[in-house]
C-alpha cells in the first residue's frame, strides 16, 4: 500500500511498438502545401489588409475562373440518375475511359483506346501510381529542376533515387539534354517532363520535344509527360502533346480535368499510354500499374459518369475565355515584375498559371533567402508567394497570376512596395 502511494501520479514506463514514419515525414517536407502553410501562418490574423494568394494553383474560387455550366449540369445529371452509386472498376468506368481516349486522340497521330487509359483521383494520384509502378531496388528517375515537388515527395516515399536535370531559363526553360545524358545509367527508368510547365510557365517547342524523345530512346528510358496544364497556352508556342512522339519512345501521359476545366476539387485524372510498339506491355510496366490500381482508391464514380458529357459538350467559347483571362493576367504580371528592382523574370510565361522569377538578395537588406522573403512579405503585406526552395530553386520565387485581375494588380503593387521598403538605399 505504501509503495502504491509512492508511485501515485508518476508516469508508467511503457514501451510501445509503433512510432514515427520517417519516410512519410521526409516526403511531406517536400510539399508545396506544407511550405505555403508555414508562409500563411505568418499572416497577422488582425491584419489591416485582406489576404492575396499568389502562391496557389487553384483559381476556382475566383469568378473569372468559374467552370462551365455544362460541367456542373453533367455532374447533377449523373448524381440524379442514380446510376453511379456503385464502386468503380479499378481502371475506371468504360464510357469515361473511352471519352478520355477520344479526347486525347484528337491531338496525336494515334488512335488511343479505352485500354490505353487508367482513370485516377486527379493528376496527383496519377503521379503516385506511376512512381510506385516504377519503384524497384536501385531505380532512379530524372526530374526537372525547377519542377513539381510531388514527384520528389513520391520518389522519397517509395525510395526511388531522384536525379535532377536543369531547365535553362535563358533558353525558355528548355532541358539541358547534355546533362540528362550524363545523369543516366543502367538503373535510370524514366524522365519526367511538365508541359506546359509548372512552375516556369514555359511551353516546349516541337523540335525540342523531338530531341527529348530521341534522347530518351537512345538512353532506353520512358517519358512521363505531365500535361495537367495541357492546352492552357497563350504565347507563341502552341501546346503539343508528348504522345505525338509515341513511335519514337514509350510515353505515359498524366493529365486531368482539374486545370483546363478549373475544377481541381473534382479529382478526376488519368494515365494515358501512347505506346504503338507495345514496349510498356512487354516490359510489364502496364501490369504493374494495373496491380497498383487494384489496391488503391478510384475517382468518384459520379464524376466518371459525367466525364463523357463534360468532354463532348464543353464549347470552345469557355476554353477561349479562360485563355483570354490567363493571357491578360500573365501580361500584367510580367510587366509589373519588370518594375521591381530585386526581381528578374528570365522568360515571359506562355502557359500554365505560373511564372518563375529570380530574387536578387544583393538589392535587399534584412532578407536572408527566398523563404525569409516570403514569410516577411506575408506578415507585412498579406501577400502569399511560393518560395523557390521547395521547387529545388533556392532564391527564386513562383508567382501565380491565375486570380482576379484587380486582386493580382494589388498584390503585385504590394510586392513592389515591400521590395522598396527592404531595398538598399
C-alpha positions as a LaTeX table, in Angstrom:
\begin{tabular}{lrrr}
\hline
Residue & $x$ (\AA) & $y$ (\AA) & $z$ (\AA) \\
\hline
Unk1 & 0.00 & 0.00 & 0.00 \\
Unk2 & 2.84 & 2.38 & 0.87 \\
Unk3 & 4.53 & 1.61 & $-2.48$ \\
Unk4 & 1.30 & 2.30 & $-4.37$ \\
Unk5 & 1.02 & 5.69 & $-2.65$ \\
Unk6 & 4.66 & 6.42 & $-3.51$ \\
Unk7 & 4.13 & 5.69 & $-7.25$ \\
Unk8 & 0.80 & 7.53 & $-7.47$ \\
Unk9 & 0.90 & 10.25 & $-10.14$ \\
Unk10 & 4.18 & 9.04 & $-11.69$ \\
Unk11 & 4.13 & 8.18 & $-15.41$ \\
Unk12 & 4.38 & 4.48 & $-16.16$ \\
Unk13 & 7.44 & 3.30 & $-18.04$ \\
Unk14 & 5.80 & 1.67 & $-21.04$ \\
Unk15 & 7.24 & 0.52 & $-24.34$ \\
Unk16 & 5.19 & 0.88 & $-27.50$ \\
Unk17 & 5.92 & $-0.94$ & $-30.76$ \\
Unk18 & 4.80 & 1.86 & $-33.10$ \\
Unk19 & 6.17 & 5.27 & $-33.89$ \\
Unk20 & 7.14 & 7.90 & $-36.39$ \\
Unk21 & 7.16 & 7.10 & $-40.14$ \\
Unk22 & 10.39 & 8.76 & $-41.27$ \\
Unk23 & 9.69 & 8.18 & $-44.97$ \\
Unk24 & 6.35 & 9.98 & $-44.70$ \\
Unk25 & 7.97 & 12.87 & $-42.82$ \\
Unk26 & 10.72 & 13.19 & $-45.43$ \\
Unk27 & 8.18 & 13.12 & $-48.27$ \\
Unk28 & 5.89 & 15.61 & $-46.54$ \\
Unk29 & 8.73 & 18.08 & $-46.05$ \\
Unk30 & 8.86 & 18.46 & $-49.86$ \\
Unk31 & 5.26 & 19.53 & $-50.34$ \\
Unk32 & 4.11 & 22.92 & $-51.63$ \\
Unk33 & 1.10 & 22.73 & $-49.33$ \\
Unk34 & 3.27 & 22.36 & $-46.25$ \\
Unk35 & 5.57 & 25.18 & $-47.31$ \\
Unk36 & 2.72 & 27.54 & $-48.12$ \\
Unk37 & 1.03 & 26.69 & $-44.81$ \\
Unk38 & 4.12 & 27.97 & $-43.00$ \\
Unk39 & 4.09 & 31.14 & $-45.07$ \\
Unk40 & 0.36 & 31.71 & $-44.50$ \\
Unk41 & 0.84 & 31.17 & $-40.77$ \\
Unk42 & 2.92 & 34.35 & $-40.77$ \\
Unk43 & $-0.05$ & 36.49 & $-41.74$ \\
Unk44 & $-1.39$ & 38.57 & $-38.88$ \\
Unk45 & $-4.94$ & 37.45 & $-38.08$ \\
Unk46 & $-6.00$ & 41.02 & $-37.35$ \\
Unk47 & $-4.01$ & 42.47 & $-40.21$ \\
Unk48 & $-5.43$ & 45.58 & $-41.91$ \\
Unk49 & $-5.24$ & 44.06 & $-45.40$ \\
Unk50 & $-7.12$ & 41.16 & $-46.97$ \\
Unk51 & $-5.01$ & 38.17 & $-47.94$ \\
Unk52 & $-3.92$ & 37.94 & $-51.59$ \\
Unk53 & $-2.93$ & 34.48 & $-52.78$ \\
Unk54 & $-0.16$ & 34.48 & $-55.39$ \\
Unk55 & 1.17 & 31.10 & $-54.31$ \\
Unk56 & $-1.65$ & 28.66 & $-55.02$ \\
Unk57 & $-2.52$ & 26.55 & $-58.05$ \\
Unk58 & $-6.28$ & 26.70 & $-57.66$ \\
Unk59 & $-8.07$ & 29.64 & $-59.32$ \\
Unk60 & $-11.54$ & 28.07 & $-58.98$ \\
Unk61 & $-12.73$ & 30.38 & $-56.15$ \\
Unk62 & $-12.47$ & 33.44 & $-58.42$ \\
Unk63 & $-15.42$ & 34.49 & $-60.61$ \\
Unk64 & $-13.25$ & 34.88 & $-63.73$ \\
Unk65 & $-12.31$ & 31.20 & $-63.49$ \\
Unk66 & $-15.66$ & 29.55 & $-62.78$ \\
Unk67 & $-16.13$ & 26.32 & $-64.67$ \\
Unk68 & $-18.66$ & 25.95 & $-67.46$ \\
Unk69 & $-22.34$ & 25.30 & $-66.55$ \\
Unk70 & $-22.15$ & 22.33 & $-68.91$ \\
Unk71 & $-19.78$ & 20.59 & $-66.49$ \\
Unk72 & $-21.95$ & 21.47 & $-63.50$ \\
Unk73 & $-25.10$ & 20.19 & $-65.24$ \\
Unk74 & $-23.33$ & 16.96 & $-66.21$ \\
Unk75 & $-22.46$ & 16.31 & $-62.56$ \\
Unk76 & $-26.03$ & 16.99 & $-61.42$ \\
Unk77 & $-27.43$ & 14.72 & $-64.10$ \\
Unk78 & $-25.01$ & 11.91 & $-63.17$ \\
Unk79 & $-25.93$ & 12.15 & $-59.48$ \\
Unk80 & $-29.68$ & 12.33 & $-60.08$ \\
Unk81 & $-29.60$ & 9.36 & $-62.45$ \\
Unk82 & $-28.74$ & 7.04 & $-59.52$ \\
Unk83 & $-26.62$ & 5.05 & $-61.98$ \\
Unk84 & $-23.31$ & 5.92 & $-60.36$ \\
Unk85 & $-23.71$ & 4.99 & $-56.71$ \\
Unk86 & $-21.68$ & 1.80 & $-57.14$ \\
Unk87 & $-17.98$ & 1.02 & $-56.94$ \\
Unk88 & $-15.88$ & 1.71 & $-59.99$ \\
Unk89 & $-13.68$ & $-0.86$ & $-61.77$ \\
Unk90 & $-10.05$ & $-0.31$ & $-60.83$ \\
Unk91 & $-9.15$ & 1.23 & $-64.22$ \\
Unk92 & $-12.30$ & 3.38 & $-64.30$ \\
Unk93 & $-15.69$ & 3.19 & $-65.97$ \\
Unk94 & $-15.51$ & 2.14 & $-69.61$ \\
Unk95 & $-17.51$ & 5.10 & $-71.07$ \\
Unk96 & $-15.31$ & 7.53 & $-69.16$ \\
Unk97 & $-12.09$ & 5.87 & $-70.33$ \\
Unk98 & $-13.38$ & 5.82 & $-73.89$ \\
Unk99 & $-14.23$ & 9.54 & $-73.70$ \\
Unk100 & $-10.75$ & 10.42 & $-72.42$ \\
Unk101 & $-9.14$ & 8.27 & $-75.13$ \\
Unk102 & $-11.10$ & 10.10 & $-77.83$ \\
Unk103 & $-10.28$ & 13.47 & $-76.27$ \\
Unk104 & $-6.53$ & 12.78 & $-76.24$ \\
Unk105 & $-6.51$ & 11.14 & $-79.69$ \\
Unk106 & $-7.57$ & 14.42 & $-81.33$ \\
Unk107 & $-4.08$ & 15.87 & $-80.84$ \\
Unk108 & $-1.84$ & 12.90 & $-81.66$ \\
Unk109 & $-1.35$ & 10.71 & $-84.77$ \\
Unk110 & $-2.57$ & 7.57 & $-82.97$ \\
Unk111 & $-5.98$ & 6.29 & $-82.04$ \\
Unk112 & $-6.00$ & 5.57 & $-78.31$ \\
Unk113 & $-8.48$ & 3.04 & $-76.98$ \\
Unk114 & $-10.11$ & 2.71 & $-73.59$ \\
Unk115 & $-7.49$ & 0.06 & $-72.76$ \\
Unk116 & $-4.82$ & 2.77 & $-73.00$ \\
Unk117 & $-6.48$ & 4.88 & $-70.28$ \\
Unk118 & $-6.40$ & 4.47 & $-66.50$ \\
Unk119 & $-8.52$ & 6.90 & $-64.50$ \\
Unk120 & $-7.14$ & 8.34 & $-61.27$ \\
Unk121 & $-8.18$ & 10.61 & $-58.43$ \\
Unk122 & $-6.63$ & 13.66 & $-60.06$ \\
Unk123 & $-3.21$ & 14.04 & $-61.60$ \\
Unk124 & $-1.66$ & 13.79 & $-58.13$ \\
Unk125 & $-2.73$ & 10.16 & $-57.82$ \\
Unk126 & $-1.53$ & 9.50 & $-61.36$ \\
Unk127 & 1.94 & 10.65 & $-60.24$ \\
Unk128 & 1.78 & 8.42 & $-57.18$ \\
Unk129 & 0.73 & 5.34 & $-59.18$ \\
Unk130 & 3.37 & 5.76 & $-61.89$ \\
Unk131 & 6.22 & 6.29 & $-59.41$ \\
Unk132 & 5.05 & 3.28 & $-57.39$ \\
Unk133 & 4.87 & 1.16 & $-60.56$ \\
Unk134 & 8.47 & 2.03 & $-61.46$ \\
Unk135 & 9.90 & 1.63 & $-57.96$ \\
Unk136 & 12.40 & $-1.19$ & $-57.60$ \\
Unk137 & 15.78 & $-1.57$ & $-55.87$ \\
Unk138 & 18.38 & 0.88 & $-57.25$ \\
Unk139 & 15.96 & 2.53 & $-59.70$ \\
Unk140 & 16.38 & 6.23 & $-60.40$ \\
Unk141 & 14.18 & 8.77 & $-62.19$ \\
Unk142 & 15.24 & 12.01 & $-63.88$ \\
Unk143 & 13.28 & 15.02 & $-62.58$ \\
Unk144 & 13.29 & 18.63 & $-63.82$ \\
Unk145 & 14.71 & 21.50 & $-61.77$ \\
Unk146 & 12.59 & 23.54 & $-61.19$ \\
Unk147 & 9.80 & 21.02 & $-61.01$ \\
Unk148 & 6.66 & 19.96 & $-59.21$ \\
Unk149 & 7.72 & 18.70 & $-55.76$ \\
Unk150 & 5.11 & 15.95 & $-55.58$ \\
Unk151 & 7.42 & 13.90 & $-57.82$ \\
Unk152 & 10.24 & 14.36 & $-55.33$ \\
Unk153 & 7.92 & 13.51 & $-52.45$ \\
Unk154 & 6.68 & 10.28 & $-54.02$ \\
Unk155 & 10.20 & 9.22 & $-55.03$ \\
Unk156 & 11.30 & 9.85 & $-51.45$ \\
Unk157 & 8.41 & 7.81 & $-50.07$ \\
Unk158 & 8.99 & 4.87 & $-52.43$ \\
Unk159 & 12.77 & 5.02 & $-52.02$ \\
Unk160 & 13.43 & 5.83 & $-55.68$ \\
Unk161 & 16.58 & 7.83 & $-56.32$ \\
Unk162 & 16.00 & 11.31 & $-57.78$ \\
Unk163 & 18.40 & 12.82 & $-60.27$ \\
Unk164 & 17.64 & 16.40 & $-61.18$ \\
Unk165 & 18.40 & 17.91 & $-64.55$ \\
Unk166 & 18.27 & 21.66 & $-65.15$ \\
Unk167 & 15.82 & 23.66 & $-67.19$ \\
Unk168 & 17.69 & 26.59 & $-68.72$ \\
Unk169 & 15.94 & 29.94 & $-68.02$ \\
Unk170 & 17.78 & 31.85 & $-70.76$ \\
Unk171 & 16.63 & 29.28 & $-73.34$ \\
Unk172 & 12.94 & 29.40 & $-72.49$ \\
Unk173 & 13.40 & 26.79 & $-69.76$ \\
Unk174 & 14.39 & 24.07 & $-72.24$ \\
Unk175 & 16.00 & 20.88 & $-70.93$ \\
Unk176 & 19.75 & 20.56 & $-70.64$ \\
Unk177 & 19.92 & 17.35 & $-72.67$ \\
Unk178 & 23.71 & 17.00 & $-72.29$ \\
Unk179 & 23.18 & 16.91 & $-68.54$ \\
Unk180 & 20.34 & 14.40 & $-68.96$ \\
Unk181 & 22.68 & 12.01 & $-70.76$ \\
Unk182 & 25.36 & 12.39 & $-68.08$ \\
Unk183 & 22.88 & 11.66 & $-65.30$ \\
Unk184 & 21.58 & 8.45 & $-66.88$ \\
Unk185 & 22.88 & 4.97 & $-66.09$ \\
Unk186 & 21.64 & 1.37 & $-66.33$ \\
Unk187 & 19.27 & 1.97 & $-63.38$ \\
Unk188 & 17.53 & 5.01 & $-64.86$ \\
Unk189 & 13.95 & 4.12 & $-65.76$ \\
Unk190 & 12.26 & 7.37 & $-66.82$ \\
Unk191 & 12.49 & 11.09 & $-67.41$ \\
Unk192 & 9.71 & 13.45 & $-66.27$ \\
Unk193 & 8.52 & 16.40 & $-68.37$ \\
Unk194 & 5.98 & 19.01 & $-67.30$ \\
Unk195 & 4.50 & 20.80 & $-70.29$ \\
Unk196 & 3.05 & 23.43 & $-70.17$ \\
Unk197 & 5.36 & 23.92 & $-67.26$ \\
Unk198 & 4.59 & 24.33 & $-63.61$ \\
Unk199 & 6.36 & 26.36 & $-62.21$ \\
Unk200 & 8.05 & 28.30 & $-65.03$ \\
Unk201 & 5.12 & 28.96 & $-67.38$ \\
Unk202 & 7.17 & 27.75 & $-70.37$ \\
Unk203 & 5.83 & 25.74 & $-73.33$ \\
Unk204 & 8.14 & 23.34 & $-75.17$ \\
Unk205 & 8.69 & 23.66 & $-78.93$ \\
Unk206 & 8.13 & 20.75 & $-81.30$ \\
Unk207 & 11.80 & 20.47 & $-82.31$ \\
Unk208 & 12.99 & 20.34 & $-78.72$ \\
Unk209 & 10.36 & 17.75 & $-77.81$ \\
Unk210 & 11.52 & 15.61 & $-80.71$ \\
Unk211 & 15.10 & 15.86 & $-79.40$ \\
Unk212 & 13.89 & 14.78 & $-75.96$ \\
Unk213 & 12.09 & 11.75 & $-77.42$ \\
Unk214 & 15.15 & 10.68 & $-79.43$ \\
Unk215 & 17.42 & 11.15 & $-76.41$ \\
Unk216 & 15.12 & 9.03 & $-74.23$ \\
Unk217 & 15.06 & 6.28 & $-76.86$ \\
Unk218 & 18.86 & 6.31 & $-77.09$ \\
Unk219 & 19.10 & 6.06 & $-73.30$ \\
Unk220 & 16.47 & 3.29 & $-73.08$ \\
Unk221 & 14.14 & 5.19 & $-70.75$ \\
Unk222 & 10.45 & 6.04 & $-70.97$ \\
Unk223 & 8.99 & 9.55 & $-70.87$ \\
Unk224 & 6.48 & 10.53 & $-68.20$ \\
Unk225 & 4.75 & 13.60 & $-69.64$ \\
Unk226 & 2.81 & 15.64 & $-67.09$ \\
Unk227 & 0.24 & 17.58 & $-69.11$ \\
Unk228 & $-2.00$ & 18.75 & $-66.29$ \\
Unk229 & $-1.93$ & 22.22 & $-67.88$ \\
Unk230 & $-2.47$ & 20.90 & $-71.40$ \\
Unk231 & $-3.97$ & 23.47 & $-73.82$ \\
Unk232 & $-3.53$ & 26.33 & $-71.31$ \\
Unk233 & $-1.16$ & 28.24 & $-73.58$ \\
Unk234 & $-1.28$ & 31.88 & $-74.64$ \\
Unk235 & 2.13 & 32.66 & $-76.14$ \\
Unk236 & 3.86 & 31.97 & $-79.44$ \\
Unk237 & 4.37 & 28.24 & $-78.79$ \\
Unk238 & 1.29 & 26.01 & $-79.15$ \\
Unk239 & 0.68 & 23.06 & $-76.85$ \\
Unk240 & 1.96 & 19.82 & $-78.37$ \\
Unk241 & 1.27 & 16.56 & $-76.51$ \\
Unk242 & 4.34 & 14.39 & $-75.99$ \\
Unk243 & 2.24 & 11.50 & $-77.24$ \\
Unk244 & 2.95 & 12.80 & $-80.76$ \\
Unk245 & 6.30 & 11.02 & $-80.40$ \\
Unk246 & 4.92 & 7.68 & $-79.21$ \\
Unk247 & 6.52 & 5.85 & $-82.11$ \\
Unk248 & 9.94 & 7.12 & $-81.00$ \\
Unk249 & 9.75 & 6.29 & $-77.30$ \\
Unk250 & 7.02 & 4.93 & $-74.99$ \\
Unk251 & 5.05 & 7.73 & $-73.34$ \\
Unk252 & 2.94 & 7.78 & $-70.19$ \\
Unk253 & 0.87 & 10.96 & $-70.25$ \\
Unk254 & $-0.55$ & 12.24 & $-66.97$ \\
Unk255 & $-3.46$ & 14.64 & $-67.11$ \\
Unk256 & $-6.76$ & 15.72 & $-65.58$ \\
Unk257 & $-9.77$ & 17.98 & $-65.96$ \\
Unk258 & $-8.58$ & 19.99 & $-62.95$ \\
Unk259 & $-6.89$ & 22.89 & $-64.72$ \\
Unk260 & $-8.48$ & 23.22 & $-68.16$ \\
Unk261 & $-11.98$ & 22.97 & $-66.70$ \\
Unk262 & $-10.89$ & 24.72 & $-63.46$ \\
Unk263 & $-12.27$ & 22.02 & $-61.14$ \\
Unk264 & $-9.28$ & 20.71 & $-59.12$ \\
Unk265 & $-11.55$ & 19.59 & $-56.31$ \\
Unk266 & $-13.36$ & 17.13 & $-58.56$ \\
Unk267 & $-10.26$ & 14.90 & $-58.57$ \\
Unk268 & $-10.54$ & 13.27 & $-62.00$ \\
Unk269 & $-7.28$ & 12.49 & $-63.74$ \\
Unk270 & $-5.72$ & 9.85 & $-65.96$ \\
Unk271 & $-2.68$ & 7.92 & $-67.04$ \\
Unk272 & $-2.64$ & 7.52 & $-70.83$ \\
Unk273 & $-0.36$ & 5.07 & $-72.60$ \\
Unk274 & 0.95 & 6.08 & $-76.03$ \\
Unk275 & 3.00 & 3.07 & $-77.00$ \\
Unk276 & 2.24 & 1.82 & $-80.52$ \\
Unk277 & 5.19 & $-0.61$ & $-80.38$ \\
Unk278 & 3.91 & $-2.29$ & $-77.19$ \\
Unk279 & 7.10 & $-1.73$ & $-75.20$ \\
Unk280 & 5.32 & $-0.87$ & $-71.95$ \\
Unk281 & 3.32 & $-4.08$ & $-72.19$ \\
Unk282 & 6.36 & $-6.20$ & $-72.99$ \\
Unk283 & 8.27 & $-4.82$ & $-70.01$ \\
Unk284 & 5.17 & $-5.35$ & $-67.81$ \\
Unk285 & 5.06 & $-1.71$ & $-66.69$ \\
Unk286 & 1.36 & $-1.68$ & $-67.52$ \\
Unk287 & 0.86 & $-4.84$ & $-65.45$ \\
Unk288 & 2.42 & $-3.00$ & $-62.51$ \\
Unk289 & 0.10 & $-0.03$ & $-62.99$ \\
Unk290 & $-2.92$ & $-2.33$ & $-63.08$ \\
Unk291 & $-1.77$ & $-4.14$ & $-59.94$ \\
Unk292 & $-1.41$ & $-0.86$ & $-58.04$ \\
Unk293 & $-4.82$ & 0.32 & $-59.23$ \\
Unk294 & $-6.27$ & $-2.89$ & $-57.78$ \\
Unk295 & $-5.12$ & $-1.90$ & $-54.29$ \\
Unk296 & $-5.86$ & 1.82 & $-54.27$ \\
Unk297 & $-8.86$ & 4.16 & $-54.38$ \\
Unk298 & $-10.69$ & 5.15 & $-57.55$ \\
Unk299 & $-12.04$ & 8.54 & $-58.66$ \\
Unk300 & $-15.58$ & 9.27 & $-57.51$ \\
Unk301 & $-17.97$ & 7.29 & $-59.69$ \\
Unk302 & $-20.48$ & 10.03 & $-60.48$ \\
Unk303 & $-17.62$ & 12.26 & $-61.70$ \\
Unk304 & $-16.62$ & 9.45 & $-64.04$ \\
Unk305 & $-20.23$ & 9.18 & $-65.14$ \\
Unk306 & $-20.27$ & 12.88 & $-66.06$ \\
Unk307 & $-16.97$ & 12.87 & $-67.98$ \\
Unk308 & $-18.32$ & 11.86 & $-71.43$ \\
Unk309 & $-20.81$ & 14.73 & $-71.36$ \\
Unk310 & $-18.28$ & 17.21 & $-69.97$ \\
Unk311 & $-15.75$ & 16.45 & $-72.70$ \\
Unk312 & $-18.25$ & 16.23 & $-75.55$ \\
Unk313 & $-20.39$ & 19.27 & $-74.79$ \\
Unk314 & $-17.97$ & 21.89 & $-73.45$ \\
Unk315 & $-17.78$ & 24.68 & $-76.02$ \\
Unk316 & $-14.65$ & 26.37 & $-77.30$ \\
Unk317 & $-16.03$ & 29.67 & $-76.02$ \\
Unk318 & $-15.40$ & 28.54 & $-72.44$ \\
Unk319 & $-11.80$ & 27.47 & $-73.14$ \\
Unk320 & $-11.11$ & 30.62 & $-75.15$ \\
Unk321 & $-12.35$ & 32.83 & $-72.33$ \\
Unk322 & $-10.08$ & 31.13 & $-69.79$ \\
Unk323 & $-7.13$ & 31.58 & $-72.15$ \\
Unk324 & $-8.05$ & 35.24 & $-72.63$ \\
Unk325 & $-8.07$ & 35.85 & $-68.87$ \\
Unk326 & $-4.79$ & 34.00 & $-68.37$ \\
Unk327 & $-3.10$ & 35.87 & $-71.23$ \\
Unk328 & $-4.07$ & 39.23 & $-69.77$ \\
Unk329 & $-3.02$ & 38.18 & $-66.27$ \\
Unk330 & 0.35 & 36.87 & $-67.50$ \\
Unk331 & 0.96 & 40.12 & $-69.38$ \\
Unk332 & 0.09 & 42.19 & $-66.32$ \\
Unk333 & 2.29 & 40.05 & $-64.09$ \\
Unk334 & 5.28 & 40.19 & $-66.45$ \\
Unk335 & 5.09 & 43.97 & $-66.91$ \\
Unk336 & 4.69 & 44.69 & $-63.19$ \\
Unk337 & 7.64 & 42.47 & $-62.31$ \\
Unk338 & 9.88 & 44.39 & $-64.72$ \\
Unk339 & 9.45 & 47.43 & $-62.45$ \\
Unk340 & 10.69 & 45.61 & $-59.34$ \\
Unk341 & 14.43 & 46.09 & $-58.97$ \\
Unk342 & 15.26 & 42.99 & $-56.91$ \\
Unk343 & 13.28 & 40.52 & $-59.06$ \\
Unk344 & 14.17 & 39.31 & $-62.56$ \\
Unk345 & 11.92 & 37.34 & $-64.91$ \\
Unk346 & 14.13 & 35.50 & $-67.42$ \\
Unk347 & 11.28 & 34.30 & $-69.63$ \\
Unk348 & 7.78 & 35.63 & $-70.18$ \\
Unk349 & 5.20 & 32.98 & $-69.24$ \\
Unk350 & 3.48 & 31.32 & $-72.20$ \\
Unk351 & 1.39 & 28.69 & $-70.47$ \\
Unk352 & 0.06 & 27.21 & $-67.21$ \\
Unk353 & $-0.71$ & 29.67 & $-64.41$ \\
Unk354 & 2.74 & 30.50 & $-63.06$ \\
Unk355 & 5.98 & 32.34 & $-63.65$ \\
Unk356 & 9.39 & 31.78 & $-62.06$ \\
Unk357 & 11.38 & 34.87 & $-61.09$ \\
Unk358 & 14.86 & 35.24 & $-59.64$ \\
Unk359 & 15.37 & 37.04 & $-56.35$ \\
Unk360 & 18.50 & 39.24 & $-56.17$ \\
Unk361 & 19.35 & 39.47 & $-52.47$ \\
Unk362 & 22.14 & 41.98 & $-53.11$ \\
Unk363 & 19.44 & 44.66 & $-53.54$ \\
Unk364 & 17.80 & 43.85 & $-50.20$ \\
Unk365 & 18.54 & 44.24 & $-46.52$ \\
Unk366 & 17.26 & 42.03 & $-43.68$ \\
Unk367 & 16.30 & 39.24 & $-46.11$ \\
Unk368 & 18.33 & 36.04 & $-45.78$ \\
Unk369 & 16.80 & 33.87 & $-48.54$ \\
Unk370 & 13.63 & 33.18 & $-50.53$ \\
Unk371 & 11.81 & 31.57 & $-47.62$ \\
Unk372 & 12.57 & 34.53 & $-45.36$ \\
Unk373 & 11.40 & 36.85 & $-48.14$ \\
Unk374 & 8.05 & 35.06 & $-48.48$ \\
Unk375 & 7.42 & 34.86 & $-44.74$ \\
Unk376 & 8.12 & 38.58 & $-44.21$ \\
Unk377 & 6.04 & 39.53 & $-47.26$ \\
Unk378 & 3.13 & 37.54 & $-45.83$ \\
Unk379 & 3.49 & 39.09 & $-42.39$ \\
Unk380 & 3.87 & 42.68 & $-43.56$ \\
Unk381 & 1.66 & 42.81 & $-46.65$ \\
Unk382 & $-0.62$ & 39.75 & $-46.51$ \\
Unk383 & 0.64 & 38.52 & $-49.90$ \\
Unk384 & 1.42 & 34.82 & $-50.33$ \\
Unk385 & 4.13 & 33.71 & $-52.78$ \\
Unk386 & 5.72 & 30.27 & $-53.09$ \\
Unk387 & 9.45 & 30.19 & $-52.27$ \\
Unk388 & 11.58 & 28.55 & $-54.93$ \\
Unk389 & 13.43 & 26.37 & $-52.41$ \\
Unk390 & 10.57 & 23.88 & $-52.34$ \\
Unk391 & 10.97 & 23.62 & $-56.15$ \\
Unk392 & 14.72 & 22.94 & $-55.94$ \\
Unk393 & 15.43 & 26.59 & $-56.86$ \\
Unk394 & 16.81 & 28.49 & $-53.88$ \\
Unk395 & 16.35 & 32.26 & $-54.03$ \\
Unk396 & 13.76 & 32.05 & $-56.76$ \\
Unk397 & 10.02 & 32.65 & $-56.42$ \\
Unk398 & 6.98 & 31.07 & $-58.08$ \\
Unk399 & 4.23 & 33.62 & $-58.66$ \\
Unk400 & 0.68 & 32.60 & $-59.58$ \\
Unk401 & $-1.20$ & 35.00 & $-61.85$ \\
Unk402 & $-4.44$ & 32.97 & $-62.02$ \\
Unk403 & $-6.55$ & 35.18 & $-59.78$ \\
Unk404 & $-8.93$ & 38.08 & $-60.38$ \\
Unk405 & $-7.03$ & 40.73 & $-62.36$ \\
Unk406 & $-7.83$ & 43.51 & $-59.88$ \\
Unk407 & $-6.50$ & 41.43 & $-56.97$ \\
Unk408 & $-3.44$ & 40.45 & $-58.99$ \\
Unk409 & $-2.60$ & 44.10 & $-59.61$ \\
Unk410 & $-2.99$ & 44.96 & $-55.93$ \\
Unk411 & $-0.85$ & 42.00 & $-54.88$ \\
Unk412 & 1.95 & 42.94 & $-57.28$ \\
Unk413 & 1.85 & 46.57 & $-56.08$ \\
Unk414 & 2.22 & 45.33 & $-52.51$ \\
Unk415 & 5.12 & 43.14 & $-53.62$ \\
Unk416 & 6.82 & 46.15 & $-55.21$ \\
Unk417 & 6.25 & 48.27 & $-52.09$ \\
Unk418 & 7.69 & 45.51 & $-49.87$ \\
Unk419 & 10.83 & 45.29 & $-52.03$ \\
Unk420 & 11.27 & 49.06 & $-51.92$ \\
Unk421 & 10.95 & 49.14 & $-48.11$ \\
Unk422 & 13.56 & 46.41 & $-47.76$ \\
Unk423 & 15.79 & 47.72 & $-50.53$ \\
Unk424 & 19.23 & 49.21 & $-50.02$ \\
Unk425 & 19.34 & 52.98 & $-50.18$ \\
\hline
\end{tabular}
